[in-house]
Amino acid sequence: MKSFLKIFLIICGIGFAIFVDIILMIATAIGSFDKNYSVTELKENFEEKRTEIYEGKDYVNKIIPPNKCRS
């Protein structure tokens, strides 16, 4: 009986660890631990990197075939 209880507790512990890992992976995937940026921080970052952003956008628009959707 004691061996059955030990095996049961070990299986429950492993199951709980797997459950916690899955919850953490889902939370990470949906961005629960990401930093929240303010609107002013986003505007400042855009102003600092304006030329790089537009150069990247122009490059992507040049390499997309004409019959594909451009957004």
Gaussian input, Z-matrix of N, CA and C with variables (Angstrom, degrees):
# hf/3-21g

backbone

0 1
 N
 C     1     B1
 C     2     B2     1     A1
 N     3     B3     2     A2     1     D1
 C     4     B4     3     A3     2     D2
 C     5     B5     4     A4     3     D3
 N     6     B6     5     A5     4     D4
 C     7     B7     6     A6     5     D5
 C     8     B8     7     A7     6     D6
 N     9     B9     8     A8     7     D7
 C    10    B10     9     A9     8     D8
 C    11    B11    10    A10     9     D9
 N    12    B12    11    A11    10    D10
 C    13    B13    12    A12    11    D11
 C    14    B14    13    A13    12    D12
 N    15    B15    14    A14    13    D13
 C    16    B16    15    A15    14    D14
 C    17    B17    16    A16    15    D15
 N    18    B18    17    A17    16    D16
 C    19    B19    18    A18    17    D17
 C    20    B20    19    A19    18    D18
 N    21    B21    20    A20    19    D19
 C    22    B22    21    A21    20    D20
 C    23    B23    22    A22    21    D21
 N    24    B24    23    A23    22    D22
 C    25    B25    24    A24    23    D23
 C    26    B26    25    A25    24    D24
 N    27    B27    26    A26    25    D25
 C    28    B28    27    A27    26    D26
 C    29    B29    28    A28    27    D27
 N    30    B30    29    A29    28    D28
 C    31    B31    30    A30    29    D29
 C    32    B32    31    A31    30    D30
 N    33    B33    32    A32    31    D31
 C    34    B34    33    A33    32    D32
 C    35    B35    34    A34    33    D33
 N    36    B36    35    A35    34    D34
 C    37    B37    36    A36    35    D35
 C    38    B38    37    A37    36    D36
 N    39    B39    38    A38    37    D37
 C    40    B40    39    A39    38    D38
 C    41    B41    40    A40    39    D39
 N    42    B42    41    A41    40    D40
 C    43    B43    42    A42    41    D41
 C    44    B44    43    A43    42    D42
 N    45    B45    44    A44    43    D43
 C    46    B46    45    A45    44    D44
 C    47    B47    46    A46    45    D45
 N    48    B48    47    A47    46    D46
 C    49    B49    48    A48    47    D47
 C    50    B50    49    A49    48    D48
 N    51    B51    50    A50    49    D49
 C    52    B52    51    A51    50    D50
 C    53    B53    52    A52    51    D51
 N    54    B54    53    A53    52    D52
 C    55    B55    54    A54    53    D53
 C    56    B56    55    A55    54    D54
 N    57    B57    56    A56    55    D55
 C    58    B58    57    A57    56    D56
 C    59    B59    58    A58    57    D57
 N    60    B60    59    A59    58    D58
 C    61    B61    60    A60    59    D59
 C    62    B62    61    A61    60    D60
 N    63    B63    62    A62    61    D61
 C    64    B64    63    A63    62    D62
 C    65    B65    64    A64    63    D63
 N    66    B66    65    A65    64    D64
 C    67    B67    66    A66    65    D65
 C    68    B68    67    A67    66    D66
 N    69    B69    68    A68    67    D67
 C    70    B70    69    A69    68    D68
 C    71    B71    70    A70    69    D69
 N    72    B72    71    A71    70    D70
 C    73    B73    72    A72    71    D71
 C    74    B74    73    A73    72    D72
 N    75    B75    74    A74    73    D73
 C    76    B76    75    A75    74    D74
 C    77    B77    76    A76    75    D75
 N    78    B78    77    A77    76    D76
 C    79    B79    78    A78    77    D77
 C    80    B80    79    A79    78    D78
 N    81    B81    80    A80    79    D79
 C    82    B82    81    A81    80    D80
 C    83    B83    82    A82    81    D81
 N    84    B84    83    A83    82    D82
 C    85    B85    84    A84    83    D83
 C    86    B86    85    A85    84    D84
 N    87    B87    86    A86    85    D85
 C    88    B88    87    A87    86    D86
 C    89    B89    88    A88    87    D87
 N    90    B90    89    A89    88    D88
 C    91    B91    90    A90    89    D89
 C    92    B92    91    A91    90    D90
 N    93    B93    92    A92    91    D91
 C    94    B94    93    A93    92    D92
 C    95    B95    94    A94    93    D93
 N    96    B96    95    A95    94    D94
 C    97    B97    96    A96    95    D95
 C    98    B98    97    A97    96    D96
 N    99    B99    98    A98    97    D97
 C   100   B100    99    A99    98    D98
 C   101   B101   100   A100    99    D99
 N   102   B102   101   A101   100   D100
 C   103   B103   102   A102   101   D101
 C   104   B104   103   A103   102   D102
 N   105   B105   104   A104   103   D103
 C   106   B106   105   A105   104   D104
 C   107   B107   106   A106   105   D105
 N   108   B108   107   A107   106   D106
 C   109   B109   108   A108   107   D107
 C   110   B110   109   A109   108   D108
 N   111   B111   110   A110   109   D109
 C   112   B112   111   A111   110   D110
 C   113   B113   112   A112   111   D111
 N   114   B114   113   A113   112   D112
 C   115   B115   114   A114   113   D113
 C   116   B116   115   A115   114   D114
 N   117   B117   116   A116   115   D115
 C   118   B118   117   A117   116   D116
 C   119   B119   118   A118   117   D117
 N   120   B120   119   A119   118   D118
 C   121   B121   120   A120   119   D119
 C   122   B122   121   A121   120   D120
 N   123   B123   122   A122   121   D121
 C   124   B124   123   A123   122   D122
 C   125   B125   124   A124   123   D123
 N   126   B126   125   A125   124   D124
 C   127   B127   126   A126   125   D125
 C   128   B128   127   A127   126   D126
 N   129   B129   128   A128   127   D127
 C   130   B130   129   A129   128   D128
 C   131   B131   130   A130   129   D129
 N   132   B132   131   A131   130   D130
 C   133   B133   132   A132   131   D131
 C   134   B134   133   A133   132   D132
 N   135   B135   134   A134   133   D133
 C   136   B136   135   A135   134   D134
 C   137   B137   136   A136   135   D135
 N   138   B138   137   A137   136   D136
 C   139   B139   138   A138   137   D137
 C   140   B140   139   A139   138   D138
 N   141   B141   140   A140   139   D139
 C   142   B142   141   A141   140   D140
 C   143   B143   142   A142   141   D141
 N   144   B144   143   A143   142   D142
 C   145   B145   144   A144   143   D143
 C   146   B146   145   A145   144   D144
 N   147   B147   146   A146   145   D145
 C   148   B148   147   A147   146   D146
 C   149   B149   148   A148   147   D147
 N   150   B150   149   A149   148   D148
 C   151   B151   150   A150   149   D149
 C   152   B152   151   A151   150   D150
 N   153   B153   152   A152   151   D151
 C   154   B154   153   A153   152   D152
 C   155   B155   154   A154   153   D153
 N   156   B156   155   A155   154   D154
 C   157   B157   156   A156   155   D155
 C   158   B158   157   A157   156   D156
 N   159   B159   158   A158   157   D157
 C   160   B160   159   A159   158   D158
 C   161   B161   160   A160   159   D159
 N   162   B162   161   A161   160   D160
 C   163   B163   162   A162   161   D161
 C   164   B164   163   A163   162   D162
 N   165   B165   164   A164   163   D163
 C   166   B166   165   A165   164   D164
 C   167   B167   166   A166   165   D165
 N   168   B168   167   A167   166   D166
 C   169   B169   168   A168   167   D167
 C   170   B170   169   A169   168   D168
 N   171   B171   170   A170   169   D169
 C   172   B172   171   A171   170   D170
 C   173   B173   172   A172   171   D171
 N   174   B174   173   A173   172   D172
 C   175   B175   174   A174   173   D173
 C   176   B176   175   A175   174   D174
 N   177   B177   176   A176   175   D175
 C   178   B178   177   A177   176   D176
 C   179   B179   178   A178   177   D177
 N   180   B180   179   A179   178   D178
 C   181   B181   180   A180   179   D179
 C   182   B182   181   A181   180   D180
 N   183   B183   182   A182   181   D181
 C   184   B184   183   A183   182   D182
 C   185   B185   184   A184   183   D183
 N   186   B186   185   A185   184   D184
 C   187   B187   186   A186   185   D185
 C   188   B188   187   A187   186   D186
 N   189   B189   188   A188   187   D187
 C   190   B190   189   A189   188   D188
 C   191   B191   190   A190   189   D189
 N   192   B192   191   A191   190   D190
 C   193   B193   192   A192   191   D191
 C   194   B194   193   A193   192   D192
 N   195   B195   194   A194   193   D193
 C   196   B196   195   A195   194   D194
 C   197   B197   196   A196   195   D195
 N   198   B198   197   A197   196   D196
 C   199   B199   198   A198   197   D197
 C   200   B200   199   A199   198   D198
 N   201   B201   200   A200   199   D199
 C   202   B202   201   A201   200   D200
 C   203   B203   202   A202   201   D201
 N   204   B204   203   A203   202   D202
 C   205   B205   204   A204   203   D203
 C   206   B206   205   A205   204   D204
 N   207   B207   206   A206   205   D205
 C   208   B208   207   A207   206   D206
 C   209   B209   208   A208   207   D207
 N   210   B210   209   A209   208   D208
 C   211   B211   210   A210   209   D209
 C   212   B212   211   A211   210   D210

   B1=1.4459
   B2=1.5216
   B3=1.3442
   B4=1.4604
   B5=1.5274
   B6=1.3305
   B7=1.4631
   B8=1.5302
   B9=1.3484
   B10=1.4583
   B11=1.5240
   B12=1.3218
   B13=1.4595
   B14=1.5282
   B15=1.3347
   B16=1.4710
   B17=1.5234
   B18=1.3343
   B19=1.4650
   B20=1.5293
   B21=1.3285
   B22=1.4594
   B23=1.5238
   B24=1.3311
   B25=1.4623
   B26=1.5295
   B27=1.3121
   B28=1.4668
   B29=1.5328
   B30=1.3202
   B31=1.4686
   B32=1.5245
   B33=1.3434
   B34=1.4672
   B35=1.5356
   B36=1.3169
   B37=1.4610
   B38=1.5143
   B39=1.3198
   B40=1.4664
   B41=1.5257
   B42=1.3231
   B43=1.4678
   B44=1.5162
   B45=1.3204
   B46=1.4601
   B47=1.5255
   B48=1.3353
   B49=1.4680
   B50=1.5260
   B51=1.3161
   B52=1.4673
   B53=1.5290
   B54=1.3356
   B55=1.4616
   B56=1.5283
   B57=1.3223
   B58=1.4675
   B59=1.5257
   B60=1.3407
   B61=1.4646
   B62=1.5264
   B63=1.3123
   B64=1.4618
   B65=1.5270
   B66=1.3214
   B67=1.4662
   B68=1.5289
   B69=1.3248
   B70=1.4699
   B71=1.5236
   B72=1.3307
   B73=1.4696
   B74=1.5258
   B75=1.3211
   B76=1.4725
   B77=1.5276
   B78=1.3193
   B79=1.4688
   B80=1.5234
   B81=1.3165
   B82=1.4618
   B83=1.5229
   B84=1.3210
   B85=1.4664
   B86=1.5205
   B87=1.3303
   B88=1.4648
   B89=1.5223
   B90=1.3320
   B91=1.4552
   B92=1.5098
   B93=1.3071
   B94=1.4685
   B95=1.5198
   B96=1.3254
   B97=1.4530
   B98=1.5235
   B99=1.3409
   B100=1.4613
   B101=1.5237
   B102=1.3412
   B103=1.4552
   B104=1.5210
   B105=1.3023
   B106=1.4618
   B107=1.5262
   B108=1.3279
   B109=1.4575
   B110=1.5184
   B111=1.3288
   B112=1.4600
   B113=1.5244
   B114=1.3130
   B115=1.4596
   B116=1.5271
   B117=1.3185
   B118=1.4661
   B119=1.5243
   B120=1.3352
   B121=1.4686
   B122=1.5179
   B123=1.3244
   B124=1.4594
   B125=1.5266
   B126=1.3253
   B127=1.4678
   B128=1.5218
   B129=1.3289
   B130=1.4692
   B131=1.5228
   B132=1.3330
   B133=1.4618
   B134=1.5226
   B135=1.3390
   B136=1.4593
   B137=1.5178
   B138=1.3155
   B139=1.4591
   B140=1.5236
   B141=1.3300
   B142=1.4649
   B143=1.5305
   B144=1.3238
   B145=1.4576
   B146=1.5273
   B147=1.3155
   B148=1.4701
   B149=1.5261
   B150=1.3270
   B151=1.4675
   B152=1.5293
   B153=1.3339
   B154=1.4591
   B155=1.5226
   B156=1.3243
   B157=1.4653
   B158=1.5207
   B159=1.3262
   B160=1.4537
   B161=1.5186
   B162=1.3321
   B163=1.4627
   B164=1.5283
   B165=1.3255
   B166=1.4632
   B167=1.5111
   B168=1.3183
   B169=1.4602
   B170=1.5262
   B171=1.3342
   B172=1.4613
   B173=1.5286
   B174=1.3258
   B175=1.4638
   B176=1.5266
   B177=1.3266
   B178=1.4631
   B179=1.5218
   B180=1.3255
   B181=1.4595
   B182=1.5219
   B183=1.3401
   B184=1.4605
   B185=1.5188
   B186=1.3263
   B187=1.4657
   B188=1.5292
   B189=1.3331
   B190=1.4702
   B191=1.5187
   B192=1.3337
   B193=1.4669
   B194=1.5287
   B195=1.3379
   B196=1.4695
   B197=1.5335
   B198=1.3218
   B199=1.4663
   B200=1.5319
   B201=1.3127
   B202=1.4601
   B203=1.5264
   B204=1.3165
   B205=1.4578
   B206=1.5282
   B207=1.3212
   B208=1.4684
   B209=1.5171
   B210=1.3180
   B211=1.4557
   B212=1.5007
   A1=111.75
   A2=116.24
   A3=118.56
   A4=111.08
   A5=117.27
   A6=119.42
   A7=109.93
   A8=117.11
   A9=120.48
   A10=110.45
   A11=117.22
   A12=121.71
   A13=111.08
   A14=117.60
   A15=121.22
   A16=110.41
   A17=116.78
   A18=120.43
   A19=110.06
   A20=116.25
   A21=120.43
   A22=111.31
   A23=117.64
   A24=121.37
   A25=111.68
   A26=117.04
   A27=120.71
   A28=109.87
   A29=116.71
   A30=120.42
   A31=110.71
   A32=116.71
   A33=119.95
   A34=111.11
   A35=117.34
   A36=121.20
   A37=112.11
   A38=115.98
   A39=119.93
   A40=110.35
   A41=117.14
   A42=121.01
   A43=111.98
   A44=117.21
   A45=120.98
   A46=110.95
   A47=116.85
   A48=120.29
   A49=110.70
   A50=117.05
   A51=120.67
   A52=110.22
   A53=117.06
   A54=121.20
   A55=110.96
   A56=117.28
   A57=121.55
   A58=109.89
   A59=117.21
   A60=120.22
   A61=111.42
   A62=117.10
   A63=120.49
   A64=110.43
   A65=117.36
   A66=120.55
   A67=110.35
   A68=117.62
   A69=120.76
   A70=111.64
   A71=117.69
   A72=120.20
   A73=111.09
   A74=116.99
   A75=120.52
   A76=109.98
   A77=116.94
   A78=120.54
   A79=110.78
   A80=117.26
   A81=120.88
   A82=110.70
   A83=116.70
   A84=120.82
   A85=112.16
   A86=117.84
   A87=119.36
   A88=112.39
   A89=117.32
   A90=120.64
   A91=115.34
   A92=117.87
   A93=119.79
   A94=113.09
   A95=117.54
   A96=121.12
   A97=112.47
   A98=117.07
   A99=120.83
   A100=110.46
   A101=114.93
   A102=120.13
   A103=109.33
   A104=116.99
   A105=122.15
   A106=108.67
   A107=115.69
   A108=121.11
   A109=109.84
   A110=115.86
   A111=119.91
   A112=108.86
   A113=115.63
   A114=120.93
   A115=110.47
   A116=117.32
   A117=119.75
   A118=110.87
   A119=117.77
   A120=119.83
   A121=110.65
   A122=116.98
   A123=120.38
   A124=111.17
   A125=117.27
   A126=120.51
   A127=111.14
   A128=117.08
   A129=120.56
   A130=110.90
   A131=116.65
   A132=120.12
   A133=110.88
   A134=117.18
   A135=120.24
   A136=110.87
   A137=117.42
   A138=120.44
   A139=111.50
   A140=117.32
   A141=120.84
   A142=111.57
   A143=116.96
   A144=120.85
   A145=112.92
   A146=116.70
   A147=121.45
   A148=111.97
   A149=117.70
   A150=119.41
   A151=111.04
   A152=118.03
   A153=120.27
   A154=111.26
   A155=116.88
   A156=120.79
   A157=110.43
   A158=117.00
   A159=119.62
   A160=111.92
   A161=118.34
   A162=120.06
   A163=110.39
   A164=116.91
   A165=120.66
   A166=112.19
   A167=116.53
   A168=121.33
   A169=110.53
   A170=116.94
   A171=120.50
   A172=111.32
   A173=116.94
   A174=121.05
   A175=110.50
   A176=116.86
   A177=120.40
   A178=109.82
   A179=118.03
   A180=120.66
   A181=111.92
   A182=118.80
   A183=121.58
   A184=111.74
   A185=117.60
   A186=118.96
   A187=113.33
   A188=118.52
   A189=120.94
   A190=107.80
   A191=117.33
   A192=119.76
   A193=111.00
   A194=116.69
   A195=120.22
   A196=113.86
   A197=118.40
   A198=119.77
   A199=112.38
   A200=118.86
   A201=122.61
   A202=110.23
   A203=115.74
   A204=121.73
   A205=110.56
   A206=117.00
   A207=121.63
   A208=107.89
   A209=115.40
   A210=117.87
   A211=111.29
   D1=-38.86
   D2=-179.86
   D3=-66.57
   D4=-36.88
   D5=-179.95
   D6=-67.17
   D7=-36.85
   D8=177.28
   D9=-62.87
   D10=-42.07
   D11=179.53
   D12=-65.22
   D13=-41.39
   D14=178.03
   D15=-62.61
   D16=-45.77
   D17=-179.48
   D18=-64.02
   D19=-42.36
   D20=178.82
   D21=-61.28
   D22=-44.22
   D23=179.65
   D24=-66.57
   D25=-37.30
   D26=177.51
   D27=-64.71
   D28=-44.90
   D29=179.22
   D30=-63.86
   D31=-41.35
   D32=177.43
   D33=-63.52
   D34=-40.66
   D35=178.67
   D36=-63.74
   D37=-43.90
   D38=177.91
   D39=-64.68
   D40=-42.19
   D41=177.92
   D42=-61.85
   D43=-41.22
   D44=178.21
   D45=-64.98
   D46=-42.08
   D47=178.86
   D48=-62.54
   D49=-41.87
   D50=178.16
   D51=-64.41
   D52=-41.50
   D53=178.84
   D54=-60.61
   D55=-45.80
   D56=179.50
   D57=-63.38
   D58=-41.37
   D59=178.35
   D60=-61.50
   D61=-42.58
   D62=-179.83
   D63=-64.60
   D64=-43.23
   D65=178.74
   D66=-61.62
   D67=-43.25
   D68=178.64
   D69=-65.10
   D70=-39.39
   D71=178.02
   D72=-64.02
   D73=-41.33
   D74=178.61
   D75=-65.76
   D76=-43.69
   D77=179.63
   D78=-62.43
   D79=-39.12
   D80=177.97
   D81=-67.55
   D82=-40.46
   D83=-177.88
   D84=-65.17
   D85=-34.82
   D86=-178.68
   D87=-90.51
   D88=1.38
   D89=172.38
   D90=89.15
   D91=26.19
   D92=-178.84
   D93=-65.86
   D94=-25.44
   D95=-177.07
   D96=-103.97
   D97=7.96
   D98=179.53
   D99=-74.72
   D100=154.53
   D101=177.54
   D102=-75.93
   D103=140.59
   D104=175.21
   D105=-94.59
   D106=123.55
   D107=-179.23
   D108=-98.43
   D109=143.11
   D110=175.63
   D111=-81.43
   D112=164.46
   D113=179.71
   D114=-62.22
   D115=-39.07
   D116=-179.39
   D117=-66.86
   D118=-37.79
   D119=177.11
   D120=-63.76
   D121=-41.47
   D122=178.97
   D123=-65.01
   D124=-41.68
   D125=178.51
   D126=-64.53
   D127=-42.34
   D128=178.92
   D129=-63.04
   D130=-42.64
   D131=179.63
   D132=-64.79
   D133=-39.38
   D134=177.61
   D135=-63.27
   D136=-44.20
   D137=179.51
   D138=-62.21
   D139=-37.89
   D140=179.32
   D141=-67.76
   D142=-34.11
   D143=-173.32
   D144=-114.40
   D145=22.91
   D146=-176.34
   D147=-55.49
   D148=-48.63
   D149=-176.21
   D150=-65.11
   D151=-41.23
   D152=179.56
   D153=-64.22
   D154=-39.05
   D155=179.94
   D156=-64.55
   D157=-46.83
   D158=-179.17
   D159=-69.54
   D160=-34.97
   D161=175.88
   D162=-63.74
   D163=-41.96
   D164=177.52
   D165=-64.10
   D166=-41.25
   D167=178.87
   D168=-64.00
   D169=-44.41
   D170=178.69
   D171=-63.03
   D172=-40.41
   D173=179.40
   D174=-62.94
   D175=-45.88
   D176=-179.85
   D177=-62.51
   D178=-42.16
   D179=179.32
   D180=-65.63
   D181=-28.49
   D182=178.60
   D183=-74.25
   D184=-34.72
   D185=-174.94
   D186=-90.30
   D187=-9.43
   D188=176.73
   D189=-78.07
   D190=131.74
   D191=177.87
   D192=-61.01
   D193=150.60
   D194=-175.75
   D195=-62.62
   D196=-25.67
   D197=-177.31
   D198=-87.56
   D199=4.25
   D200=178.40
   D201=-101.25
   D202=156.24
   D203=-178.35
   D204=-70.23
   D205=133.70
   D206=175.35
   D207=-110.28
   D208=129.63
   D209=-179.88
   D210=-120.11

